[in-house]
Amino acid sequence: MPTAIAADSVGLVSPRVAQFTAPLELACGRTLTDYQLIYETYGTLNPERSNAVLICHALSGHHHAAGYHSLDERKPGWWDSCIGPGKPIDTSRFFVVSLNNLGGCNGSTGPNTVDPATGKPYGADFPMVTVEDWVNSQARLADRLGIEQWAAVIGGSLGGMQALHWSIGYPERIRHCLAIASAPRLSAQNIAFNEVARQAILSDTDYPEGIPKRGLMLARMVGHITYLSDDAMGTKFGRDLKNDKLNYDFNSVEFQVESYLRYQGEEFSGRFDANTYLLMTKALDYFELGDLAKASADFCLMSFTTDWRFSPARSREIVQALVAARKNVSYVEIDAPQGHDAFLLPIPRYLQALHNYLKRIEV
Amino acid sequence: MRADLDIIQEWIRPGSRVLDLGCGNGDLLEWLREHKQVSGYGLEIDPDNIARCIERGVNVIEQDLDKGLGNFASDSFDVVIMTQALQAVHYPDQLLKEMLRVGRECIITFPNFGHWRCRWYLASKGRMPVSEFLPYTWYSTPNIHFCTFEDFENLCRELHIEVKKRLAVDHKHRHGPASRLWPNMFGEIGIYRIAGAAKQR
């Protein structure tokens, strides 16, 4: 619980829900006849409606990006370090919108929602959703909120892919695109890790009828390894043992890193939905950055030196494509030891670069 | 704006597409954008300079010149500029070739190690020159490839690079009769406009 809410926090926030009844055609060929999106907003939309910023979340993210739902909440929203009055995404200037994507498990229509066709939760039958589908649904949310054009669309990792697709899918509706620690498409290695995660869930005997806690835990453990750098893990855990001796068995938790991964996996499996995890990994696998020649936004790309999930080379591929398409682009490669996770952390140079870029956006 | 940049901007046609290697805080690119409708990118590695470029809306790409320009297509820029960086890169000859591959022509500035003060310092003291203009000691300097105007022009000949224009100036970027007559003796900074042999127009 925060003892007192900091002056640069957006403070107490409540999510809202937007219901949509116009059918949404999905890339997979199926249609969501009606659906809802849960979202939060921070700051105020100006009379010209020119100061709106969309935050797109990554694999396990959601709409709660900043502030607190209640004073009892242990931690603020997932990107609280960047969103707030005076912070890089400055809510005293911008009207910030953050939503939970379709297929999610935090309040937007997803596998846990009741399928109107059957009267039962979709579960494993929820249609496959892609980055393009998400952007289409986000555009409808923008319509609902009276936002014709975003001052900026910002996202890290899978969120960066959504920001990038906005610039191609709706070029006239986005002025600035900020994609952080992202990639133009997954590599074979990226897909391979996702496939291991999926198989962990799919091969759990509790799937699809029950709750595949073990499978989801394993999936998260594998994923988590790819979020950290070798250095970060080494610094955090090294070869430290939990108890000072080896047990010569398979069952006990011996190394600290094992304990950490199990804890992360267990915690995650208690709060996340296995079907959502499957859907998110597929959305990642399917993503292919389109033709940037269509874009008219200005771009800002950032990467982190020790990120090996979406390494700086992947961001440079996007930069190269943008230069070839003669688009305005700036690219910052931030020296950070934390690996892919760095995009969620308050790294001074990263926050400064975000701040500098956003500060010059006219609203 | 820095005096050398002021000279360089005169050599750039309005509406050009420019790549500025080691663009610093973005002074030149911003000026060119505001006054000559020039578009383009700066490459830079210093975090503070990059931050400043971003702040003023100058396209800046964090990139180490020693890793080459492989990410830029051939002939994709009208002009490639590099001010005061030639002497600090690992492979000046390779980079020159790369610059001429990427741009139709290049503008380069670098300090002249053949200037009489350098010669005098070395001859009289027998030590590597240290001055207000080149303040580094030999063992701790970014400038690892000093050359004279003669050296540079020799390299240009070897690489079949055409020197289209040359201006020898002092460290305040003034050019007088002495540096015009004996550039390699009295010029402190060389400002060169060059083009590849195949692209001479």
Interface residues (C-beta under 8 A of the other chain):
Chain A: C300 R316 V319 Q320 V323 A324 R326 N328 V329 S330 Y331 V332 E333 R349 Q352 A353 N356 Y357 K359 R360
Chain B: R17 S39 Y41 P47 I50 A51 C53 I54 E55 R56 G57 V58 N59 V60 I61 E62 Q63 N71 F72 A73 S76
